[in-house]
Amino acid sequence: MKYFLIIYLFVFSLNFFAQSKASKEIVDLMKKQELAWNAGDVEGFMKYYWKDDSLKFIGKSGITYGWQKTFDNYKKNYPDKTAMGKLTFVIKNNEQLSNTSVYIIGSWHLEKEKAVGGYFTLLWKKIKGEWVIVVDHTS
């Protein structure tokens, strides 16, 4: 029984540290997204989205499928740095679901002439060694 407890604690601690590392990586990537957005760089912001037709972005207009369509919508709605404003994310919940999946809940705020904000839910997956957003539900 003693050995079982030691093995259990060892495995649990490995999982805890792995989760912490992945969660930190995601938070760091989201900071890079903020920096890209605030520099007026929509392409840099979109770098962290899965560049695939299966990407899902859910917003007030419904579901958009695919990286290109999501990118086109961002460019249409935010044509220049002034329209983009200054973006700030606040992470409310950060949960690693597996070695390759992290679930994030947070809020966003755009400081501009008429400030706006809301909430988001993101599903990040590690695909081909890179963390990317595969589902974004933003309100």
N, C-alpha and C positions, 0 to 999 in steps of 0.2 A: 504494500500500500504506500509506503514511504517513497519508493522509487516512482510509482505512478504519479504521485503528487509533484515530485521534482520534474518529471518529464512534462507534465501538464503545465506547470509554471514556466518552464523553458519555452515550450511551444507558444504559450499565450504571450510571453514577452517578445518573442520574435515577431508575431503577428502585430502586436501593438506598435513596435518600432517601424515595421514596414508600412503600417497605416499612417503613422506620423510622417514618414518620409514622403509618401505619395501625396498626402494632404498638403504638406508644405510645398511640394512641387507645383500643385495646382494653384495654390494661393500666389506663388511667385509668377506663374504664367498669367494669372488674372491681373497682377500689377503691371505686367508688360502690355496687356491689352489696354489698360487705362492709359498708359504712357503713349501708346500708338494712337489711340482715339484723341487724346488731348493735343497731339501733334498734328491732327487733321489727317491721319494715315489710316483710312478705312481698310486698305489691303493688309497693313500690319495688324490691325485689330482682328481681321478675319483669318489671319495665319493660324489661329488656334482652333478654328472650326474644321471639322472633317471635310476634306475636299472630295466629296462624293455625292452622288445623286440621292443617297439615302439619308443625308443630313436632314433633320427635322427642326424647323423654327416655328414655334407656336406663339402668335401675337394676337392683337385685337382683331385682325382680319382673317384669322384662321391659321391653318397649317401651310407652311411653305416647305416644299421638298427640294433639297439640293443646295450645294454650296453656291453655285453661280446665281441662282435665283435669289438666294438670301443676300448675296453680295450686291446684286443689282438693286434690290429693295433698299438696302442701306445707302447706296450711292444716290438713289432717287430721293429718299427722305432726308438725307444729310449731304447736300451737294458741295458744301465747303466747310472750312474750319469754324466759321461763325455759326452756321446752322448746327454744327456738332456740339458746340459748347464745351464745358469741362465736365468729364465723367468721373464719378466716384462710386466704387462698389463697397458695400458693407456685407461681409459674410456672416450669416446668422447661424448656419448649420453646415458642417463639413463632415461627410460620412463616407468612409471607404467601404464599398460593398464587396469588393474582391481585390485581387492583385492587379486587376486591369480595369476596375470601375470605381469611380468616385462620384458621389451625389452631393451637389452644392445647392443651398438655399440662401438667398441674400436679397439685398435691396440695391437699387441703382438710383443715382441722382445726376441730372444734367443741369449744371449751372449755366444759364444763358439769359437772354433778355426776358424770356418767360420760362422760368425754371420748371422742369418736369421730373418725374421720378416714378418708381414703382418697385415691383418685386420680380425675381427671376428664380427659376429652378433649372439647374444644368446637370446633364449627365455627361461626365467626362469618361472616355475610354482610352486605354493605352493600345494603340494600333500601330503595328510595325515599329515598336519602340518609342513612339511619340504619344504624349497626352493630347487628345483633341476633344472638342465638344461635339457630341453626336446628337444630342437633343437639347434645345434651348426653349424654355417656355417663359416668355417675358410679358409682364402686364404693366 
